[in-house]
Amino acid sequence: MSNSETRALNAERMRSLLGYAVLAPSSHNTQPWRFQITDNSISLYADRTRALPVNDPDDRELTISCGCALMNLRVAAAHDGLGVTYNIAPDSNGEDLLAIISCNEAEISSLAEAELFSSIEGRRTYRKRFKSQEVPNAILGTLCEAATEEGAWLQVLESEETRQNIVALVSEGGSIQWSNPGWRRELAAWMHPRRRGDGLTVPGIVAPIAQAVVRTFDIGNGVGAKDKQLADESPILAVLGTHGDSVADWLSAGQALERILLNAHSNNLQASYLNQPIQVALLRPKLQKILGRAGHPQILLRLGFPTDKIDAAPRRSLDEVIEWQ
């Protein structure tokens, strides 16, 4: 086989891996990532044209989303028998470059990561009510270990008082967000028909009406009541956090989040997010105080056993996110 044929084979293999990387979750399903493929490496870039400047002014959640995609890439590569090495936030004049990932058959692949592969396509952001079934402590221990393996921490909220205090922050944060016309306009802008391949999907025929309602009216009380009910009835509420709060920490949080979500799915769990106390800057220190620990909260998760199956969120085509070098 010629060098050019080998290179083409490697490139197509990389493209296949990225088909799984892009199944990662992202805020408002913005899918804020770009990938550049060379012979045996993939460069991960933040796509800041898909940023949410009101909801996520520091691109913290954008970076976490990219970290989730990086974790999926690692898992897919391990399943394909490839060892993975990566350089997080390398020194570069381009601030959009977040990581360089090298895949090599000569490196030892991670069996633990390979075992998570089947969960990539089955993971969902599950916004419905969960079953009342309790989550075994052994599973919770596995999820906490998953966070630790990526240099993060996961704190399960055990006491009812702590849960209620944090649920109150969720409600307060939602009220603050919905009272902000700029936040509502940004949310409405990402409400798309499924055929668009991204965003928060709504039926195409009602999309303009839904967008107009969200832009025009503060419906925070109704949404807040629903979020409170979801939180109250969720078997597990947990906070994912990091020791620092830098770009590298956000990337670690993303990898930890996706490792948690894949492990959760492998144990028949699904998850969704109640991130208002972290997204609203003045509430984040209050959340940290309630948790009573050092570090920086990054994600507030609700976890449980789903009552039914839901469709996967739409995805953009790979051609839109891949650049060949």
N, C-alpha and C positions, 0 to 999 in steps of 0.2 A: 504494500500500500504506500502510495506517495505521501510526502509531507503535506501537500495540499489536501489530499483525501483525509488524512488523519486530522488535520485542522478542522475540516468541515464536519467530520464525525464528532469531534469534541464540541464544536459550536452547537450542533443540534442536540447533543446531550445536555449542554448547559441550558439551552432553550427549554428542554423538557423539565429540568429542575425548576426553572423559573415559573413554569406553569403551576407548580405547587406553591411557590413562594407567594404569588399574588393572591392566594386564597386566604391570606391573613386578614384579620379584622382591622378596621380603621375608623376613626371618628367620622360620622356622617357618611360612611362608606366612600370617602374621598379617594382612597387608594393613592396616597401621596408619595409614590416611589418611582424611581427610574433605575434601570440597570444597564451597565455597559459591559459587553462581553469581549474578552480577549481570548488568547489561546487556551489557557487553563485557569483563568481567574474571572471573577465577576465583581465589578465595582457597584456599590449601592449608593445611590444619590437621593437626597430629599428633593421632591418636586414641590417647590414652594408656590408654584402657580395654583396648587390645590390646597393651599393653607386656609385656615379659618381664623382670620385676624381678630374677630370679636370673641369667639368661643375659646380660642387657643392662641392668645397674643404672642406667646414666647415660642410657639411651635413645639411645645413639650409633647403634646399628644401626637402631633405629626411624627415626631422622632420615635415615640413609643411604637406607633404603627409600623414604622420602618424596621424597628427591632423585631416585631412580630414576624414580618416577612423574612428577616434574616434567620430567625429560628426555624421557620418552615423550610427554608433552603437547606439549612444544616440537616434537618430530619430527612428531607428528600434525598440529599446526597448520601447520607449514611445508608439509607435503604437501597441505594444504587451501588453500594459497595465502595463508595469513595470516602477517603479521609478528608477532613475539612480543617483548614487553618484560616484564621481571619484576623485582620488588624482593624480594631475599632477606632474610628475618628482619627485616621492617620494624619500626620503633618501635611498640610496641603494649603495652597493659596485659594482653593475653591471650598468655601464653607459648606457647600451642598454635599460634598463627598463625605459619607458617613462611615463606610467600611469597604475593605477590599477582601474578598473571599477567594481562597484558592482551593481547588478540589483536585485530588490526586489519588490514583489507585495505589500508589506506593505507601500512602499513609494508612494507618489503621482506622477503620470506620468505627463509629460509636454504635454498639449494639443497643444500648438504652435508647438512643435517639431513633435508630432504625425501627424499633418496636412501636414508636408513636406514629409511624407513617400512615397507617390506615385511618387515623383520626383526622388527618388534615382535611379530607373532603367531607367528613361527617360533622365537624365542629360547626356550631351555629351560634349566632347572637340571639338568644331565646328571650323574647320580651313578654311572653305569656306567663300565666301563673304556673308554678311548679306543683307537683304532687306533694302531699303533706308528709311523705316518707322521709325519715331521718337519714342523714348521710353518716355512714360508719366512721368512727374515729380513725380507723386504719387508712381510709381513703384520704381523710383530711391530712393525716401525717404525710402521705405521699405527695400531696399538693404543696405542703409547706417545704418538703425536701426539694421539690422541683424549683421553687423560688430560690432556695439557698444555693442550689447548684449554679445559678446564674448570677450570684452575688447580690441577691435581693432578699426581702423577707415577706412573709405572708402571715398576717395576724387575723385569726378567726375570732369574730366577736361572740363571746360566749355568754356574758351576763345580759339579762334582759334590760337592765338600766343602760348599759353601754349601747346596746342596739337602739333603744328608743332615743337616746341622745343624738346618735348619728342619723337616725331617720328624721329627726327634727331638723338637722342641718341639711339633709336632702331636700326637705320641703322649703326651707328658707332659701337655699340656693336656687331652686327652681323658680321661686317667686321673683328673686332678683333678676334672673336671666329673662324671664318672660316679660318683665316690666320694661326691658330695654328694647326699643324699636330696632336698633342696629342688630341685636342678637336675633330677633325674629326675622328680619330681612335675610340675614345670612342663612338661617335654618331653611327658610322658604326657598332660597336659591338652590339648595341641594336636595329639594324634593323633586324627583325625576320619575318619568315612566320607566319601567324595567328595560325597555329597548335601549335606553341611553347607556346602560352598562355600568353605572355608578350611582352614588347618591342614595337617599332614603326613598325607596320605591313607593309610588302610589299609582293606582290605576290611571292609565293615560287620559281617559275621558274626564276624570275629575281633578287632574293635577293642577290646572289653572285655578280652579275654585279653592282647592286646599292651600295652594300658595297664597292666594289673596286673603284667606281667613287668617293664616299664620302671620302674614305681614301686618294685618290691620288690627287684629284683636289680641288683647292680653288674656289668653285662656290658661294662665298659669295655675289658677285655683283648681280647675278640673284635672289638668295634667298632674299637679302636685298630689291631689287626692289619690289618683291612680298609682303614682309612684310610691306613695306611703303604703297603700294596700299591698303592692308587690313586695316592698321591703318587709313589711310586717309578716307576710305569709311565706317569705323565702326561708327554706330550711337553714341556709347558711348565708351570712353576710361576712365578708372578709376584706381586709385592706392589704393591697400590695404596695410595698414601699422600698425605698433604696436608702443607703447610708449617706449618699451625696445627692446633689441636685443639678448636675452638669449634663451636657449633651451625652457624654459617655454613660452616665447613670441612667438617662432616659432610654438609651439603647439597651442597656442591661435590663431595665424594667420591661421593655417590649419583649425581649427574649424570654424573660422569666414568665411574663403573662402568657405567651403562646405555649410555653412548656407546661404551664399550669392547665391551660385550656385543653391541650391535647391529652394530658394525663386524665383530666376530668372526663373527657369524652370516652376514653378507653375504659372508664368505670361507669359509663352510661349516664354521666352528668352533662348538663349544659349550663351556660352562664350568660349573664348580661351585666350591664353597668349602671350604677347610680353615682355618677362622677361629679354631681353638682357641688358637693362640699370641697372638691379639689379644684374644679374649674373656676369657682368664684374666689378670687385671691384672698379676700378678707376672712373667708371661712376655713381656709386650709390650716392656719395655726390653731383654730378651735378644734378641728378634727384631730390634729396632732396631740393636743392637750388631752382630749378624751381618750386617745389610745394609750397615753402615758408611757411613751417610749421615744428614744432618740431616732432620728431619721426623718425621711420625707415621704409622706403618703403620695402615691402616684395614681392608683386605680382603686375604686370601690366596687367590689364584685358581689353579685348575688348568684348563688349556685343551688342547683337542685336537680331532681329527676324530672324530665319533661313529661307533659301529659300527652303530647302528640308530636308528629313530625312536622317540620316546617321547611320551606324551600330555602336553598342557599341564596344569599344576596348576589345580585348580578356582578359581573366582572368585565372590565375593559379587555380588549384584545391584547395579546402579548406584543403585537407590533406597535402598539401605542406606548409601551413602557420599556422596550428594549432598543438599545443602540449597539450596532456592531462596530468593533474597532479593528 
